[in-house]
Amino acid sequence: MNASVVTAFAALAGAAIGGFTTLVGSWLQRRAQTRGERLAHYQLRRQELYKEFIELAATLYIDALQSDKPDVSGLMRLYAELSRMRVLSSEAVVVSAEQIVKRITDTYLESNKTFPQLRQMAETGLLDPLRNFSESCRAESERLGFGPPD
């Protein structure tokens, strides 16, 4: 074989390998970027869902503490939020949310609380039924690489 043919073949093979390597590298980079964008999008959806759930649960819990007449439409909205969580969230978050819903429904069956009783509940931490839920949400975010802002 002629030396010039070998040299030309080597140059073409090198160019092809270099082009292929660049193509694969670009594809892998784009794939990682797309995955990161998708994870960030789902994280934003979860944050909005958790915000809505927390606001609604807090409103219903205080209503349950002060009334024995359940807010059925509010409870149904809370169950709808819980169902949305089953699609987007980890098992730990869903279990924590289910515990909150159960606590709210059980609280409607209890006697109404007076302000001194509410104050005592606040001092003992019983007035914060959302703590475990918020901690589960934070752990989920950290596990996914979306920790709290610095």
N, C-alpha and C positions, 0 to 999 in steps of 0.2 A: 504494500500500500504506500502511496506517495505521502511524504511528510506534510505537504500542504493540505491534503485531504484530511489527514488525522488532525491537524491544527484547526481546520475549519469545522470539522465534526465536534471537536472538543469545545470550540467557541459556541457552536449552536447548542450543544448539550448544556453547557454552563448557563447560557442565556435562558434556555427553557427551564432549567432547575431554579434559577434565580427568579424568573417570572412566576413559576408555580409556587415557590416559597412565599413570595410577596402576596400572591392571590390568597393563599391559605391563611397567612398572617392577617390580612385585611378582613377576611371572612370571620376568623375567630374573634378579632377585636370587635367587629360589628355585632356579632352574636352576643358577646359579653355585655356590650353597651345596651343592646335591646333588652337583655335579661334584667339588667340593672334598672332600666326605665320601667319595665313591667313591675318589678318588685316595688319600686318607689310609688307607682300608681296604686297598687294594691294597698300599700301602707297608708296612703292618703285616704283611700276608701275606708279602711279600717278605723283610722283616726276619726273620721267624720261619723261613722257608725257608733263608735264608742262614746263620742261626745253626745250624740242624740240619746243614746241609751242612758247615760249618766244623768242627763238633765231630766229625762222623763221618769226614771226610777226615783230620783231624789224628790220630785214633785209628788209622785204617787206614794212614796214612803211617808212623807210628812202628812199627806191626806189620810193615809191609813192610821197614823198615830192619833189623829184628831177626829176621825169619823169612823162609824161602823157601817156606813153605806159605801160599798165599793164603787170606784170609778171604772165601770166595765169597759167603756170605750178606751180609756187610758191603759187599762190592763191588756186589751187586745193589741194596742199599738206597741206595748212593751213586748208582747209575745211575737209580734211581727219583727221587731228589732232583733229579738233572740233568734228567730229563724234566719234572718240575714247573716247573723254571726256564725251560724252553723255552716254557712257556705264559705265564709272568708277567714274564719278565725281558728286558732288552735283549740284543742280539746280542753285545755286548762281554762281558757277564757270563757268558753261556752259553759263549762261546769260552774264557774264563778257567777256567771250571769243567771243561770238557772237557780242558784241558791238565793240570789237577790229577789228574783220573781217569787220564789216560794216564801221568802221572808215577808215580802210585801203582802201577799195574799193571806198569810197567817196573821199578820198584824191587823188586818181588817177585822179578824174574828176576835181580837182582844178588846178589852175596855179602852175607852179613849184616855189619852194621857193629858194630865194637867201641865201647866208651864213648869212648876217645880219638879215634876217627874221628868220632863224633857231636859231640864237643866242637869239633873242627876244622871240621866242617860248620856248627856254630852260629856260630863266629867269622867264617866267610866268607859267611854268609847263605844257605847251601845248605839249611839245616834249616827254612827258612820258605817252603814251596811255595805258601802261601796268600796271599802278599803281593799279587801281581797281581790275584787274585780280589777281595780286600778293597778294593783301590783301585778296581777296576771297579764294585763295589757302591756305594762312596762317590760316585763320579762320577755314577752313575745316579741316586742319591738327590738329589744337588745339581742335576742337570739337571731333575728333576721338581719341584724347589722344596722338597725336604725335606732341607736341609743339616744338618750336625752341630749339636747344641744349643749355644747360646751360653753 
